[in-house]
């Protein structure tokens, strides 16, 4: 081979080797970059999981405290009922064979189990996990059931007395077997059963990890209502003290209509402008129950004072908790948000 051709071939081989070497290096760089990218993603994922776990633990700590306070209130309600109602009044014998009506202990137990699940066991099971999905249809069905149930109990309590022949100032309980008296007693019983169904509200919050909604007000309200309803139903399933659940069923009809529209999707958000007024409605019902009970101090009525203390005391407890919620959500909360917005603008 001529010298010049040999040199050209050698140069070509060297260039080919350089290209191959460069290609390998580039390939190595690409592999390195891919590996680095995967490592960065892995680190980011670990950081997110760590932050999520810390957030869950912080939320659980708050829930534990709320659960503890709620359990104390339930136990105090039980002893107050035993002393104030069971200690001075005869139970209604018409309910002796009814489910759960033999003793308040079972109801107290269910309420304590509810508190334990929504403040301890449930959040522990959801720790480090994403919120559950696919519950929309179940929530819609649940809200419809609540609307129907509240409407039915409201109708029974209306026809059982409040929209027919009950006195708004002084109404004694009818312990007879007259159809109207039986209807009111059945309305009171199904209202009591409905308070256990209400537990599902909080279970949805746990499943969606909306722990900010599981406030002390929320837990106490849902846990103490079955206990209070048991004593009211067992000792006075009609008359003056049924005004509270008659009014509450109307509020629930409105409230679960709001929840139903909210569950249907964002396209219905424009119809939910009245959320704040819903809270006002809830506050208003407790004020009305307190006034309805307090007016007996100025009316000649033979209703046992123990019943009045029980009803008014429960309403005052819920009024205090709702007022605290309203203040934090709509007064203090809005002021804080305005301050944050102002700082952002500056």
Secondary structure, 3 states (H helix, E strand, C coil): CCHHHHHHHHHHHHHHHHHHHHHHHHHHHHHHHHHHHHHHHHHHHHHHHHHHHHHHHHHHHHHHHHHHHHHHHHHHHHHHHHHHHHCCCCCCHHHCCCCCCCCCHHHHHHHHHHHHHHHHHHHHHHCCCCCCCCCHHHHHHHHHHHHHHHHHHHHHHHHHHHCCCCCCCCCCCCCCCCHHHHHHHHHHHHHHHHHHHCHHHHHHHHHCCCHHHCCHHHHHHHHHHHHHHHHHHHHCCCHHHHHHHHHHHHHHHHHHHHHHHHHCCHHHHHHCCCHHHHHHHHHHHHHHHHHHHHHHHHCCCCCCHHHHHHHHHHHHHHHHHHHHHHHHHHHHHHHHHHHHHHHHHC
